[in-house]
Amino acid sequence: QVQLVESGGGSVQAGGSLRLSCAASGRTFSVLSMGWYRQAPGKEREFVAGIAWRGGSTTYADSAKGRFTISGDNAKKTLTLQMNSLKPEDTALYYCKASSFLGGDYWGQGTQVTVSS
């Protein structure tokens, strides 16, 4: 089992910035990659950004490219998402996800991001 706890959400005006954090605990040795997803009201959960612990390669959704930066500390088992130039359409519940080589995906409870115009 891997437990994930997100923090850092909040309310900002368009153009502002937020920094989300995710702390992992439990069987973190088994985690291969982590990522951020989001779900807006009435919409499906979607991928935002991801990072592979081995090699540190990152991937981004088109909507996040150039504005968001994902980073992680494998030693501390923490994940961060720096979000700049936020738009109202970025409003969503943001989730941290960890993928384990033991065959499981784990999710945090989510942190709310609200961007007003």
C-alpha positions in Angstrom: 0.0 0.0 0.0 1.0 3.5 -0.8 -0.6 6.5 0.9 -0.7 9.9 -0.8 -1.6 13.2 0.7 -2.0 16.3 -1.4 -1.7 19.9 -0.2 -1.4 23.4 -1.6 -4.7 23.9 -3.4 -6.7 27.1 -3.0 -8.3 30.0 -4.8 -6.5 32.5 -7.1 -7.3 34.9 -9.8 -6.6 34.2 -13.4 -2.9 34.7 -14.1 -1.9 33.7 -10.6 0.1 30.7 -9.4 -0.3 27.8 -7.1 2.1 25.1 -6.0 0.6 21.6 -5.2 2.5 19.1 -3.2 2.0 15.4 -2.7 3.6 13.3 0.1 3.9 9.6 -0.3 4.2 7.1 2.5 4.0 3.3 2.9 5.6 1.0 0.4 7.1 3.9 -1.6 10.0 1.7 -2.7 7.6 0.1 -5.2 6.6 3.4 -6.9 7.7 3.6 -10.5 6.1 6.9 -11.5 3.8 9.6 -10.1 1.6 12.1 -11.6 -1.1 14.7 -11.3 -4.6 14.4 -12.6 -7.6 16.7 -12.3 -11.3 16.4 -12.5 -13.6 19.4 -13.1 -17.4 19.2 -12.2 -19.3 17.2 -14.8 -16.1 16.1 -16.5 -13.9 13.0 -16.5 -10.7 12.8 -14.7 -7.8 13.8 -16.9 -4.0 13.6 -16.9 -2.1 16.8 -16.2 1.6 15.8 -15.7 3.7 12.8 -14.8 7.2 11.9 -13.8 9.2 8.7 -13.9 11.3 8.2 -10.8 14.0 6.3 -12.8 15.5 8.8 -15.2 13.2 11.7 -14.2 11.5 12.0 -17.5 8.4 14.1 -17.5 5.2 14.3 -19.6 2.6 16.9 -19.8 -0.9 17.3 -21.1 -1.1 19.9 -23.9 -3.1 22.1 -21.6 -0.3 22.1 -19.0 2.7 22.6 -21.3 4.5 25.9 -20.8 2.6 26.7 -17.7 2.9 23.8 -15.2 6.1 22.1 -14.0 6.2 18.8 -12.3 9.1 17.8 -10.1 9.8 15.2 -7.5 12.2 14.2 -4.8 12.7 10.4 -4.8 14.5 10.4 -1.5 11.8 12.3 0.3 9.0 10.7 -1.8 7.4 14.0 -2.5 5.8 15.4 -5.7 5.2 19.0 -6.7 3.3 20.7 -9.4 4.1 24.4 -9.9 1.2 26.0 -11.8 1.6 29.4 -13.3 -0.6 31.6 -15.5 -3.6 29.8 -14.2 -6.9 30.0 -16.1 -10.5 29.6 -15.0 -10.5 26.3 -17.0 -7.8 25.0 -14.7 -10.4 24.9 -11.9 -10.7 21.3 -10.7 -10.0 18.8 -8.0 -6.4 17.8 -8.4 -5.3 14.3 -7.6 -1.9 12.8 -7.0 -1.4 9.3 -8.4 1.4 6.7 -7.8 2.0 3.7 -9.9 3.6 0.7 -8.3 5.6 -2.2 -9.9 3.7 -4.4 -7.5 0.7 -3.8 -9.8 -1.3 -1.1 -8.2 -2.2 2.5 -8.7 -2.8 4.7 -5.7 -4.6 8.0 -5.4 -4.7 10.8 -3.0 -7.9 12.4 -1.7 -7.5 15.5 -3.9 -6.9 19.2 -3.4 -9.2 21.8 -4.8 -7.9 24.5 -7.2 -10.3 27.4 -8.0 -9.3 30.0 -10.5 -11.6 33.1 -10.9 -11.7 35.4 -13.9 
